[in-house]
Amino acid sequence: MAKEELIQFEGLVTEILPDARYRVQLDTGHEIVAYTAGKMKKNRIKTLAGDRVTVEMSPYDLEKGRLIFRHKDERPGGPPRSGPPRGQFRRR
């Protein structure tokens, strides 16, 4: 028998919970508890409250999910830097 397909939703992280879990408000209006996927842990991708994320869920349990992607912010980067170059030594 083939493995069941996982369902993907987009949502917003509303709260950070203990044990690397997050409370996520889905775009459909439901609220779930999700944990960080292994690839996100491996690549040290941090998730904060207010981040847009993609959540993967099993069709059997629609109360729990796994964060598989953190969307980049639409806002531009910080203000332009001024002053000396980053490194300790000056380039010739």
BALUMNU-924330 format. One record per residue: x, y, z of N, C-alpha, C, O in turn. Coordinates in steps of 0.2 Angstrom, whole numbers, padded with zeros to 4 digits, always signed. Each point is the difference from the previous one (the first is absolute). Layout:
BEGIN
XYZXYZXYZXYZ ...
REM end
This chain:
BEGIN
+0004-0006+0000-0004+0006+0000+0004+0006+0000+0005+0001+0004 -0006+0004-0008+0004+0006-0001-0001+0005+0007-0005-0001+0003 +0010+0004-0002+0000+0005+0006-0005+0006-0002-0001+0002-0005 -0003+0000+0010-0004+0005-0001+0003+0007-0001+0005+0001+0002 -0008+0003-0006+0003+0006-0002-0001+0005+0006-0005+0000+0003 +0010+0004-0002-0001+0005+0005-0003+0007-0003+0000+0001-0006 -0004+0002+0010-0003+0006-0002+0004+0006+0002+0003+0001+0006 -0002+0004-0010+0003+0006+0002-0004+0006+0000-0005+0001-0004 +0006+0003+0010-0003+0006+0001+0004+0006+0001+0006-0001+0002 -0008+0007-0003+0004+0006+0002-0003+0003+0006-0006+0000+0001 +0010+0003+0003-0002+0003+0007+0004+0005+0003+0006+0002-0003 -0007+0000+0009+0004+0005+0003+0001-0002+0007-0004-0002+0004 +0010+0002-0002+0002-0002+0007-0002+0005+0005+0002+0006-0001 -0006-0008+0005-0003+0005+0005+0003-0001+0007+0000+0005+0004 +0003-0010-0002+0003-0001+0006+0006-0006+0000-0001-0005-0004 +0006+0006+0008+0005-0005+0000-0001-0003+0007+0000+0003+0005 +0000-0010-0006-0002-0004+0006+0007-0004+0002+0005+0000-0004 -0005-0003+0010+0006-0004+0002+0001-0006-0004-0005-0002-0004 +0011-0001+0004+0001-0006-0004+0000+0001-0007-0001-0004-0004 +0004+0010+0001+0000+0002-0007-0006-0001-0003+0000-0002-0006 -0006+0004+0009-0006+0000-0004-0003+0007+0000+0002+0004+0003 -0007-0004-0008-0003+0007-0002-0007-0001+0000-0003-0005-0002 -0001+0010+0003-0007+0001-0001-0001+0004-0006+0003+0005-0001 -0006-0008-0004-0001+0003-0007-0007+0001-0002-0004-0005+0001 +0003+0011-0003-0007+0001-0002+0000-0001-0008+0003+0004-0003 -0007-0009+0001+0000-0001-0007-0004+0005-0004-0004+0004+0003 +0005-0003-0009-0004+0005-0005-0007-0002+0000-0005+0004-0001 +0003-0011+0003-0007-0002+0000-0003+0002+0006-0006-0001+0000 +0009+0003+0005-0003+0002+0006+0002-0005+0006-0002+0002+0006 +0004-0008-0007+0001-0005+0005+0007+0002+0003+0004+0003-0003 -0004-0005+0010+0007+0001+0004+0002-0007+0001-0003-0004+0003 +0010+0003-0004+0003-0006+0001+0006+0001+0004+0003+0005+0001 +0000-0011+0001+0007+0000+0003+0004-0004-0004-0001-0005-0003 +0007+0008+0001+0005-0002-0005+0007+0000+0003+0002+0003+0004 +0002-0008-0007+0007+0000+0002+0004+0001-0006-0002+0000-0006 +0009+0001+0007+0004+0002-0005+0003-0006-0004+0001-0005+0004 -0001+0005-0010+0002-0006-0004+0008-0001+0001+0003+0005+0002 -0001-0011-0003+0007-0001+0001+0005+0004-0005+0005+0002+0003 -0007-0001-0009+0004+0004-0004+0001+0007+0002+0005+0003-0001 -0011+0000+0004+0001+0006+0003+0004+0001+0006+0004+0004+0001 -0004-0010+0003+0005+0000+0006+0007-0001-0003+0004+0004+0003 -0003-0008-0008+0007-0001-0002+0003+0006-0003+0006+0001+0001 -0010+0003-0005+0003+0006-0003-0001+0006+0005+0001+0006-0002 -0003-0007+0008-0001+0005+0005-0004+0006-0002+0002+0006+0001 -0008-0007-0004-0005+0005-0002-0004+0001+0006-0004-0004+0003 +0004+0010+0000-0003+0002+0006-0007+0003-0002-0001+0003-0006 -0004-0004+0010-0007+0002-0001-0002+0004+0006+0001-0002+0005 -0004+0008-0007-0002+0004+0006-0008+0001-0001-0003-0001-0005 +0000+0004+0010-0007+0002+0000-0001+0005-0005+0004+0005-0001 -0009-0006-0003-0001+0005-0006+0002-0002-0007-0001+0003-0005 +0005-0009+0005+0003-0002-0006-0006-0004-0004-0004-0004+0003 +0004+0005-0010-0004-0004-0004+0003-0007-0001+0006+0000-0002 -0009-0006+0002+0003-0006-0001-0005-0005-0004-0006+0002-0001 +0009-0007-0002-0003-0005-0003+0000-0006+0005+0005-0002+0002 -0011-0001-0001-0001-0006+0005-0002-0006-0004-0005+0001-0004 +0008-0007+0006-0002-0006-0003-0004-0004+0005+0002+0000+0006 -0008-0003-0008-0004-0003+0005-0002-0007-0003-0001-0001-0006 +0000-0004+0011-0003-0006-0002-0008+0001-0001-0003+0003+0004 +0000-0007-0009-0007+0001+0000-0004-0004+0006-0006+0001+0001 +0010-0005+0003-0003-0003+0005+0000+0004+0007-0005-0001+0004 +0009+0006-0003+0000+0004+0006+0001+0007-0003+0006+0002-0001 -0011+0002+0001+0000+0007-0002+0001+0005+0006-0001+0006-0001 +0004-0008+0006+0001+0004+0006+0008+0001+0001+0002+0005+0003 +0002-0009-0007+0007+0000+0001+0003+0001-0007-0003-0002-0005 +0009+0005+0005+0003+0001-0007+0008+0001+0001+0002+0000+0005 +0001+0001-0011+0007+0000+0000+0002+0006-0004-0002+0001-0006 +0006+0004+0008+0002+0006-0003+0005-0002-0005+0005-0003+0002 -0006+0004-0009+0005-0003-0005+0003+0006-0004+0005-0001-0003 -0008+0007+0004+0003+0006-0003-0002+0006+0003-0006+0001+0002 +0011+0004-0001-0001+0007+0003+0000+0005-0006+0006+0000-0003 -0011+0003+0001+0000+0005-0005+0004+0006+0002+0000+0003+0005 +0004+0000-0010+0004+0006+0001-0005+0006+0001-0006+0000-0003 +0008+0005+0006-0004+0006+0001+0000+0004-0006+0005-0001-0004 -0010+0004+0003-0001+0004-0006+0003+0007+0001+0002+0004-0005 +0000-0002+0011+0003+0006+0001+0008+0000-0002+0003-0005+0000 -0001+0011-0003+0007+0000-0002+0005-0001+0006-0002+0001+0006 +0008-0002-0007+0005-0001+0005+0001+0007+0004-0003+0005-0001 +0007-0005+0006+0002+0005+0004+0002+0006-0003+0001+0000-0006 +0001+0006+0009+0002+0006-0003+0007-0001-0003+0004-0005+0003 -0002+0008-0008+0007-0001-0003+0005+0002+0006+0000+0004+0004 +0006-0009-0005+0005+0001+0005+0005+0006-0002+0001+0001-0006 +0002+0002+0011+0005+0005-0002+0005-0001+0005+0000-0003+0005 +0006+0006-0007+0006-0001+0005+0005-0005-0003+0000-0001-0006 +0005-0001+0010+0005-0004-0002-0003-0007-0003-0005-0002+0002 +0009-0002-0006-0002-0006-0002-0001-0005+0006+0003+0001+0006 -0006-0007-0007-0002-0004+0005+0006-0003+0004+0001-0001+0006 +0004-0001-0010+0006-0004+0002+0004+0004+0005+0000+0006+0000 +0005-0009+0004+0004+0003+0004+0006+0004-0004+0002+0005+0003 +0000-0008-0008+0005+0003-0004-0002+0003-0006-0005-0002-0003 +0008+0007+0001-0002+0004-0006+0003-0004-0007+0006-0002+0000 -0010+0002-0005+0002-0003-0006+0005+0005-0004-0002+0006+0000 +0007-0008-0003+0004+0004-0004-0002+0000-0008+0004+0003-0004 
REM end
